Structures are given as C-alpha cells and as structure tokens.
Amino acid sequence: MQVRGHLIKFDEDTLDTFLKTPMIIEEGETLCAYSRFALLRPDPQELAAKLCIPRRGFELNVDGLPLKILRKNLTTVAHTWSVLSFSNLMPTFHTSDITLDMAKWIYNIVLKIDMNVGYIISHQISLITQHDSSRLGFPTLITTLCKAKGGTSDSRT
C-alpha cells in the first residue's frame, strides 16, 4: 500500500519481523501449530469444555452445528482473552458472542499453541479493507509502520 509516497507492507512476513514474532514451524511441517489445528476442524465440545463454565457451551444453529458461545458463558481466562482479542487482534463491532473461529483462536491462546500473529493481523487488515470501509483496524500498528518507513503524521487530523 502506498501511503504519502511510501510503500508500506502489511504482509505476514513484514508484520512478524516488525512485531518480533517469528513463525515457528515444527520440523517436517509446512504450517504453524495453530494453522494445522484450525484446518482439522476441532470438536466444538472440546473447545467448549476448555473455554466455558461447566454445563455451558455453543449455541447451535437450526442444523445442529455450533453457532456461537455467549461471552457470559466463558471462563474468566477465556473471557479476558476474548476482550483482548476483540479490541486488539480481531477487531469487531459485535462482541457479545464468540464465533467458532474466535473460539478456536482463544482455545489456542489458552493452551499456548504457537500461532502466526503476522498472518492473523495481515488477514484481518485484508478482511477489513475488502468488506468494511467504515472502520479502521490496527490504527496504531499502521501508523507505527508508516513512521518506520519515513512517513510523517499530521497531528491536526
């Protein structure tokens, strides 16, 4: 992306380098642990057992598939990570429910599974620019990347 004449990259490698979060790939693998986990389509009951208070879990859609977890049903640790994630890693306006994708994300954080943070942020920036021009995700990160490439900011705007 060109910002005031400077090429600013938001790809996963640039973000991983800038954030000092190298992607860790185990020997013989091509994806990080989180990506492998997400592709396996984990059992929603396993996710709910780790993230929810006892006897709570996913609400199901009409086909019986997992739809969402209400935030009030999350454990304290999972709730805390959901708040952090909604405000910093996967910006969204709708924060009362945890989707299956968000549940996988929080599950991996709680279990301390290696993730490619650069990819996740880059993907979120891409989704925001493609689908919703009324919001700006990661404004501080974007501003810092611009300044690192020699861009200047106009404090009046």
Secondary structure as UniProt FT lines:
FT   STRAND          2..3
FT   TURN            4..5
FT   STRAND          6..7
FT   HELIX           12..19
FT   TURN            27..28
FT   HELIX           33..39
FT   HELIX           44..51
FT   TURN            54..55
FT   STRAND          59..60
FT   TURN            62..63
FT   STRAND          66..70
FT   HELIX           71..73
FT   HELIX           76..84
FT   HELIX           85..89
FT   STRAND          97..99
FT   HELIX           100..110
FT   TURN            111..112
FT   HELIX           117..131
FT   TURN            133..134
FT   HELIX           139..148
FT   TURN            149..150
FT   TURN            155..156
//
